[in-house]
Amino acid sequence: MSADWRSCAVCLEELPDHELLTHLSCGGALCHVCLEATSKHYGAAGFQCPVCTAEVNPAEDFVAAPPSTGNKCSKRVLTIPVQFRYDYEDNDGQNKMKLFGHPRMVYLANETQGESLFSAIERFLPFQVPYKIVLTDGQGYLCSRCMYNIHCTGCELVREVEITLQSGDHLTVICEEITQHQLDLAEQVSDHESLKDLRSQDPLTIQDCFHAFTESELLDEHNPWFCPKCQHNQCARKTLTVWRYPDTLVVYLKRFVFHELCSTKLDNKVLFPVNNFDVSGFVSGPTDESMTYDLQSCVCHFGGVNAGHYTAFSKNPSTNQWYYYNDETTTQQDPSDNDSSSVYVLFYQRKDSQLPFSLPRPTDQQQEDQNQPSSDITDETPIDKNIENTVINEHEMKQILAQLKSSEESETTRPVENSVQKSPLSNSFDFYS
C-alpha cells in the first residue's frame, strides 16, 4: 500500500496529504498544528505565509493539500528514543517525577502493533516491575501530542491496538513500584568490551617511544617479507635496533599521521627528561661510550595539520640558562612537563662529548683597528659611505668627531665630500654620500 507524503514547511514533519494544508499561491504546505500556532502568533496583526511571507487569510487561502507527484510507502521505520521515569509521592503528598537509568533507542514502524512495541521495550527494562508506556517530548515530563497548557504528563499506549508513531515522539517507560536499591542499580555504568581497544590517555614517556620503536613487528600474509633465498613472500618478524648512538641525538616524534584516509595530529603527552637521559637499554652494539644524554634544545608545535605555530627552547652553552623563543619574544624559561603535548623535535648531547664554548675572538685586523690611536686619523682617512645605523663605541666616536672638526675648518677651501647626520639611536650615525 502506498500514499503521498510531504513535509510541513515549519516543523519539517513528513505527513500524509490529508494532514497538510497548502497555500494556493506559493504551494507551501503546513500541518494543522503549525497553521494554528502561526495564526496565534500573528493574531489580529495579519497572517503571513511562512513560505512566501504574503499576507493571507488562513481560512480561505490554505486548503487541503493536493496529491504530490511522488509516491512514498506509508510504512516507515522510525528511530524512537526510550527513557525511564519514576513517578512517586513525596512525604508531603505531592506527585513527583524523576528520570532514571540510561536512555535507549528502538527502531519501530510508524504503524505498529502494540504487542510488538511492548515486546521491544521489555528488552530494555533494567528490572522486572509493573510499568506503562506513554508518549512524551524529549524531556520526558510532558506529552508530545497534547497542548502544553493541558499539562498532560503523557498519553498512555496499550498493547491491544495498532499504534501510530511520529518522528517527534519519545517513549517514556513509567515505573511506580521500585526501590532505592533498584534505582541505584539502574544508574550504574558498565564498560563495553570494545573500550579495551581504546588508547590510554595516560602520558607517555620518551622511553615508551623508544620501546615502541625497537619492538618486534610481525609481518603476516597481508604484509609479507620477500625472502632472497627462496624467492617467495614469507611471514617474518621485523625488529629495528640501534647499533651506535651519535654524540648529538635528534629525537623526532611522529605527531603527524595518516589515518582513515585523512591526516591528523597526535597531541599525546610525551614526558621527556632534561638531564640524564639513559639510552643504554636501547642499543645493540658496543657501549664503550657514555649512554647518558642531556637536552640542549627542543622544538614545539601548536595547531593542527593545516596550520600551526612553532616555538623553541634552547640552553645557552655559556651560562647554561634555558630560554624560550616565540617569534620575536625571548624569555628565560625552562622546559617542563607542561610542554609534553606540544614537543615535536628534541636535541640531546652526549655528556662526555660537550665541547667548551667561548665567544669568537676578533681577527688581527680588527684588533689592530681597535688599537690604532686617534692621532693617526687625518682628513684623508677614508670613511665607509655605505654604512647605515652603525653602532660605535666612545673611542671611535672621538675619532669621527676629530675628523668632522678638521672637515669644517677646510670647508672654505674644498667641497664637502661627506655629510654626517646624527641618528635617533644612541651612539650611532647615518652616513650618506
N, C-alpha and C positions, 0 to 999 in steps of 0.2 A: 504494500500500500504506500502511495506517495502523496505528498501535499506540498503546497507552495509556502516557503518561509522567507521572511525578510527581517531586517534589523531595524529597531527603533532608533531614530536619529539622536535621541538624548541618552538613553541608558544602554544602547547598543545590544539590547537583548534580542535574540533571534526568536521570533514568534510566528505562529501561523497567520495567514492573511486575515482570518476573521477576528483576530485580536489586535489588528492595527488599523489606524485611520490615516488617510493620505490627503495631503494638501493638493487641491486640484491644480493650482498654478505651477508649483515647482516640483510636485511629486514626492516631497518629503514625507516619510512615514513616522508616525508616533503611536506608541501604545496608549491605552486608555489611562493608565496611571500617570504617565508623563504629561499627557494632554491636560489632565485635571490639575496636576501640580503646577504646570506652566500657567494655566488660567488663574490660579490663586496667586501666583507670583505677580502677574501684571495687574490683576484686579480690574478696576474701572479705568485704568490709565490707557487701555488699549492693548490687545493681544498681538504679539509679533511672532511670526513663524520662526522657529529656531533654525530653519534651514535657509530661507531666503530673506528673513528679517522684515518681511512685508506685514503691514497691519491687516489682520484678518478677523473674521467672525468665526470662532471655533465651531459654533453650531451649524453654520452654513458652508464654510469653506473646507472643512475636514469631513471626508466621507469614508465609508468602508473601503479598505484598500483593494484595488483590482488584483487579479492573479498576476504573479510575477512571471517573467519569461522562462525562468529555470525551475526545475523541479528538485526537490530535496526530500530525502526519506524522512518520514515522520518520526521514525525511531532514531534516537541519537544516544550516544554514550556520554554521560556527564561525569566530571570529577567532582565529587561532593565531599567537603570536609566534614569530619566527625569529631565532636568534642563531648566531654563528660561533665555533668553538673550534679551537684549535691544540693537538694532542697531540704531545708530543715527549719525548725522553730527554735528560736533562742530562748533564754531564760525569761525574757520579758514578753514572750508570746508573739514576737514579730517573725514573720516569714522571711527567711534569708536564703540566698542562693550563692553557691561557691563553685567555681570551676576547679576540677582536679584532674590528675593524670596528664597524659600527653596526647595532643590532637593526632588524629589519623586521617587517612584518605581512603575513600571507597569509590569504585567505578560502577555506575549503575546506568541502566537505560532510563531515558526521561519518562517513559511509561513502563512501569514495572509492577509486578505483583507484590503485595505487602509481605507475603511469606518469604519471597526472595530477598527483600530488603532487610527483614529482621534476621534472616539467616546470615547475611553478610555482616551485620553489625555484631552478632553474637561471637564472631571470631575475634573481635577486638576487645571484648569485655574483660577488664582486669580480674574480676571475680564474679561468681555466680550469685547474683542477688536480684530481686524483683526490679524491673526497670520499665521505662516507657520512652518512646522516641517522639520528639517534637521538631517542628520546623522553626529555626531561629535565624537571626542575622549572624554576622561574623563574631560579634561579642558574646553570643550565647545566652543573652538575657531577654531579648525581645523577639517577637515573631517577625518573620520575613514576609508574611502575607498580609497581616492586618495593619491598619493605620497606626502610627506611633501613638496617637492620642488615646487609643483604646487601652494601652499598656498591657497588651497580651504578651505573656511570657513564652508563647509557643503553641502552635496548633498541633494537637496530638495526632499521630498516624496509627492506623490499626492494621492488623495482619489480613483481615478478611476481604479487603477490597483492592482494586488496582490503584496505584498511587502515581500521580503525575508530578514530576520534579522539574524545577527550573534551574538554570545555571547559577542564579544568585542564592540558592538555598544552602543552608547549613543544617546538618542533622545533629541534634543535641540529645544525648542519652542521659535521662534523669534517673538518678538513684536516690531512694529515700531511706533505705534501711541499711546503712553501712556504719561500721565502727571507725574510731580514730585510727586503729591499727591498720585497717584496710586502706584508709586514706594515705597513711604513710607509705604503705607498700606500693600504692599506685604512683607515688611521686618519685620512687627510686628510678635510677638510670643505670642501665647495663650497657657496656661497650660491645658493639658488634665485633665479630672476629676479624672483619676487614680492617679494623683500626690498627691491628698489629702490623700491617704493611706500611703505615704512615711513618715518615721520618721523624726522628726525635727532634724536639725543639730545644734540647739542652745545648749549651755552647760546645763547639768543638775546640780541640787544641791543635796546634801545628804538628804535634806528634801523631795525632789521629790522622792527619792528612798524609804524613809520611808512611804510616801503617797501610793506609788505603792504596798509596802509590806502589808499594812493594808487595802488596797482597797478590797471591796467585789467582789467575783467572782461567776458568775452564772454557776452552773453545769446543763447543758442541758441533753437531752436524749442521746447524744453521750458520755457524761461523768457523769452519774448519781450518786446519793448518795444512799447507801443501808440503808433503814430505819429499825432499830432494832425492832420497834413495829409491823409494818405491814408485815415485812419480804419481801419487794419489793423494787426495784430501783425506786427512786423518784427524780424529779428535785428539786434542792435546791440552796441555796445561802451560800457560804463559806466565812467566814471572819476570818482573823488572827489578833490577838491583843496581846499586851504585858501587862501582869498584873503588873510586877515589874521589874525594871531595876537593874542590879548589879552595884557594885562600879566600877568595870573595865568593860567597854563596848567594845566588839570587833565587829567591823562592817566589814563584808566580802562582797565585791562587786562581783556579779556573772558576771565576764567578759568572762568566757569560757562557751559557749552554744553549743548545738547540734541542728543544723538547716538544713533542707533539706538534710538529710542523710549524713551530714558531720559536723565535729566540727569546730568551728570558734571562734575567739576572738573579743570582742567588745571593740573598742578604744574610746567610747564616753567620752567626758569630764564631770567629776563629780566634781563640786566645793565643797570643804569641809571646815568647819570653824576650825581654830586652837584653838580659845578660845570661851567660852560661847556658846557651842552647846546645845540648849534647846530642850529637848525631851518631854516636858510636854504635847504637843498635840498628842502624840502617846502612851499614857498609859491608860489602862482601870482599873487599880487598885488604891490603896491609893497613895497619893502624899505627905506624911508627910516628905519625904526626898527631898534633893535638886535634881532638874531635869536638872541641868546645868553641862556640862562636858567640860573638856579641853583635847586637844590632847596631848598624850605623845609620840607616835611613829607611824610610818606607813611604810608599805612595798610597793614597786613599782615593776612593772613587765614590761619589754620591750621585744618585739618579738611577736611570734605567738603561735600556738597550739603545734607545733612540737619542737620548740626551743625558748629559751628566756634567759633573764638575770634579776636577782633580785638585787635590791638595797634597802636601808632603810634610813629613817630619825628617829632620836631619840633625846629626850631632856635630857640633863644631869640634874639629880634631885638635884645636889648640887649647880650648877651655873645657872641653867635654860637656858643654851645656847643650841641651836639646832646644831646637827652635821649630816652630810650626809655620809653614809657608802657605798662605792662602791669597793667591793673586799678588797684589801689591802690599798686602799686610803681612808682617812678620812679628810673631810673638814668641816669648820664651815659654815653652810648654813641653812637657814630657809625654810620650805616647803611653797610653794606658788601655785597660780593658774596655773602656767606653768606645774605643775606636775599632773594636774587634769586628763589627759588622760592616765596616767600610774599608778596612785594609785590603789592599789589592796586590802590591808587589813589595817584598821585603828584601833588604840588602844586609847580609851578615858578613862579618870579617872574622877570620880565624884569630884566636887570641895571640898565638905566638908569631903572627905574621904582620902585626900592625907596625908600620914604619913611623919614625918620629916626624912630626910635621913642624915646619917653620915657614915664615913668610919669605918670599923670594928676595934675594939681595940685589941691590942696584948694580948695574953694569959699571965698568971702569969709566966709560964716557960720562954716565950720569953722575958718578962720584966726582969726576974732575970738574964738571959744570957746577956742582954744588960748592966745591971748594974754591972756585975762581973768585978773587977779591973784586970789590965794586970799582976800584980804581982802574981796572982793565977795561971797563965799559967806556967806549968813546962814541962820538957821533956816528962813526961808520959801522958800529956794531949792528948787524942785520937783525931785524925783528920779523918774526914769522907773521905774515899778513893773513894767514888762513886760520889762525886760532880764534875761537869764539868762546866766551864764557869760561876762560881758563882760570882755575883757582891757583893762586900763587902764595908763597909764604912771605914773611916780613922781609927777609933778606932780598928776595927777588923784587919786591915792591920798591925797595930803596934804589935798586939798580935802575928800574924803569923810571922812577921819579928823577933821578940824576940825568938820565938821557933826555927826558922831557924838558928839563931846565936848560940843557945845552941846546935843544932844538929851538926853544923860544928866543934865546939870545941871538941865534943866527937866522932868525925868521926874515929879517930885512935883506939879507944878502943872498939867500937861496930859497927856492919854493919848498913848501912843506910836502914831504913825500908820504907821511903817515899822519893820521889823526887818531886820537885816542878818546874814547867815551867811557865814562865810569859806568859800570853795570850796577843794577839794583842789588845784586848779590854782594855780600861782604867779601873783601879780599879777591875780587875778580874784575877783569877788564874785558871789553869788547874791542877788537882791532878791526878796522875797515881800511881798505885801500882807497 
